[in-house]
Amino acid sequence: MRIIKSQKITEAVARLCIRANCRLSQDVKDCIQACHAGETWPIAKDTLGKIIENYELAARANVPVCQDTGVACVFLEIGEDVHISGRIADAVDEGVRRGYGEGYLRKSVVSEPLFERINTKDNTPAFLYTEYVPGDQVTVTVAPKGFGSENESKLKMLLPSDGIDGVIKFVVESVAGSGPNPCPPVLVGVGLGGTFDKAALLAKKALLRPAGQPNADPRYAQLETELLEKINALGIGPQGYGGRATALAVAIEYTATHIAGLPCAINLNCHVARHASEVI
Amino acid sequence: MTHHIQLPLTKEAAKSLKSGDAVYLTGTVYTARDAAHKRFVQLLQEGGEMPIEMDGAVIYYVGPTPPKPGQIIGSAGPTTSSRMDVYAPELIRCGLRGMIGKGKRTSEVVEAMKESGAIYFGAIGGAGALLAECIKSSEVVAFEDLGTEAVRKLEVERFPAVVLIDASGRDLYHDGREDYLTNGK
């Protein structure tokens, strides 16, 4: 059994909060550049050009790409042969506190959603998901999530008879309805199956997959392609000013579900689609 | 068409702008998000003194990141405007002539804009680092306790934006999409 001090988790989370917010990952940059190259509509091409200029400037100056540095969604894949000494949730929160403080990131979390809405002033708590995997390593992923796009996310308990057409209709209509609000071009994460909660988590996890990488199952990969084509025929375009690039990519994650259900969740991410990982 | 606009925004300048025009804004803008808007409207209803000059004012919907040492302001791109929609008509009726944000507006906001000759500008959502380069000074002028949501007076130079909704109510989100679908595909 390998023992990892929780402090290592804290340090990784702090580094990843800053890196994810100031440097877009190569997969997302590749998608944006491909859209820019393929865009012929002037206002859309110009907007994508400014989006590229912005993330390049942010990386050079080591400042946040977007001022909404989000809530910190943290995913830990913990090897079954690892023991983490110390409290994991506290270690992650301490990492967020340090990263958002030392990185001059915006603190955007309120401690309670309805009555007082008081800012916690250090961007804690993190939204932490843990999963056990084979091996003796821990993979730490930080995905800061802004709420311009989060607010446009949706979930519907489709029925088995709704089928593929029902999924396509719900996803395309949701993206169409959100229009300019989630800061297109967006990444579209789709979670299919499971339960109400599981579908939502799958949609979020779909956004962690390298942008543009298809699902390993060719049927789902084909559906991703079809959804992307339909979304990019809507004409919403970058920032909603009109154009082709409404979405950069569609990623579907699926799992088993009940004989009576077809849960379908959609989690949108803006073009500042942030995720960064480290292996300990 | 591209315009260079001096702020505060005059009635004449506002009138000359058409949905879809590119603009570079230079002059004073004030920052405010949901919490500051709520207080502005409370002040108006209680007959209190507004902490900013409203006539011709332009409000930028932004909550910047904290500045690093040596920086004027942190990253400072627009937030989603619709959260301000319940408050905006009252401010427009008090002289607010421009709003900078992103995303759709309600018909109530558009009606108030048409009545008063106000403009809704769009800045690129997510371009916080680039837009911060155009901000030459920043000073908190009200509601300091709100932190990132405090009201700041900014001096901007050649701040790039587009006219999303003009004073006649034309909307780029509608027209730009239609135009692309008709002529661009």
Boltz contact constraints between the chains, C-beta under 6 A:
constraints:
  - contact:
      token1: [A, 41]
      token2: [B, 180]
      max_distance: 6.0
  - contact:
      token1: [A, 41]
      token2: [B, 184]
      max_distance: 6.0
  - contact:
      token1: [A, 50]
      token2: [B, 124]
      max_distance: 6.0
  - contact:
      token1: [A, 50]
      token2: [B, 127]
      max_distance: 6.0
  - contact:
      token1: [A, 53]
      token2: [B, 130]
      max_distance: 6.0
  - contact:
      token1: [A, 54]
      token2: [B, 127]
      max_distance: 6.0
  - contact:
      token1: [A, 54]
      token2: [B, 129]
      max_distance: 6.0
  - contact:
      token1: [A, 54]
      token2: [B, 130]
      max_distance: 6.0
  - contact:
      token1: [A, 57]
      token2: [B, 129]
      max_distance: 6.0
  - contact:
      token1: [A, 57]
      token2: [B, 130]
      max_distance: 6.0
  - contact:
      token1: [A, 58]
      token2: [B, 129]
      max_distance: 6.0
  - contact:
      token1: [A, 63]
      token2: [B, 75]
      max_distance: 6.0
  - contact:
      token1: [A, 63]
      token2: [B, 129]
      max_distance: 6.0
  - contact:
      token1: [A, 64]
      token2: [B, 65]
      max_distance: 6.0
  - contact:
      token1: [A, 64]
      token2: [B, 75]
      max_distance: 6.0
  - contact:
      token1: [A, 66]
      token2: [B, 77]
      max_distance: 6.0
  - contact:
      token1: [A, 66]
      token2: [B, 126]
      max_distance: 6.0
  - contact:
      token1: [A, 66]
      token2: [B, 128]
      max_distance: 6.0
  - contact:
      token1: [A, 67]
      token2: [B, 64]
      max_distance: 6.0
  - contact:
      token1: [A, 67]
      token2: [B, 65]
      max_distance: 6.0
  - contact:
      token1: [A, 67]
      token2: [B, 75]
      max_distance: 6.0
  - contact:
      token1: [A, 67]
      token2: [B, 76]
      max_distance: 6.0
  - contact:
      token1: [A, 67]
      token2: [B, 77]
      max_distance: 6.0
  - contact:
      token1: [A, 67]
      token2: [B, 128]
      max_distance: 6.0
  - contact:
      token1: [A, 104]
      token2: [B, 65]
      max_distance: 6.0
  - contact:
      token1: [A, 104]
      token2: [B, 66]
      max_distance: 6.0
  - contact:
      token1: [A, 104]
      token2: [B, 68]
      max_distance: 6.0
  - contact:
      token1: [A, 105]
      token2: [B, 65]
      max_distance: 6.0
  - contact:
      token1: [A, 106]
      token2: [B, 65]
      max_distance: 6.0
  - contact:
      token1: [A, 106]
      token2: [B, 148]
      max_distance: 6.0
  - contact:
      token1: [A, 148]
      token2: [B, 80]
      max_distance: 6.0
  - contact:
      token1: [A, 179]
      token2: [B, 104]
      max_distance: 6.0
  - contact:
      token1: [A, 180]
      token2: [B, 103]
      max_distance: 6.0
  - contact:
      token1: [A, 180]
      token2: [B, 173]
      max_distance: 6.0
  - contact:
      token1: [A, 181]
      token2: [B, 80]
      max_distance: 6.0
  - contact:
      token1: [A, 181]
      token2: [B, 103]
      max_distance: 6.0
  - contact:
      token1: [A, 183]
      token2: [B, 125]
      max_distance: 6.0
  - contact:
      token1: [A, 183]
      token2: [B, 126]
      max_distance: 6.0
  - contact:
      token1: [A, 235]
      token2: [B, 177]
      max_distance: 6.0
  - contact:
      token1: [A, 235]
      token2: [B, 180]
      max_distance: 6.0
  - contact:
      token1: [A, 235]
      token2: [B, 181]
      max_distance: 6.0
  - contact:
      token1: [A, 239]
      token2: [B, 124]
      max_distance: 6.0
  - contact:
      token1: [A, 240]
      token2: [B, 173]
      max_distance: 6.0
  - contact:
      token1: [A, 241]
      token2: [B, 172]
      max_distance: 6.0
  - contact:
      token1: [A, 241]
      token2: [B, 176]
      max_distance: 6.0
  - contact:
      token1: [A, 242]
      token2: [B, 176]
      max_distance: 6.0
  - contact:
      token1: [A, 242]
      token2: [B, 177]
      max_distance: 6.0
  - contact:
      token1: [A, 242]
      token2: [B, 179]
      max_distance: 6.0
  - contact:
      token1: [A, 242]
      token2: [B, 180]
      max_distance: 6.0
  - contact:
      token1: [A, 243]
      token2: [B, 180]
      max_distance: 6.0
  - contact:
      token1: [A, 270]
      token2: [B, 126]
      max_distance: 6.0
  - contact:
      token1: [A, 271]
      token2: [B, 126]
      max_distance: 6.0
  - contact:
      token1: [A, 272]
      token2: [B, 126]
      max_distance: 6.0
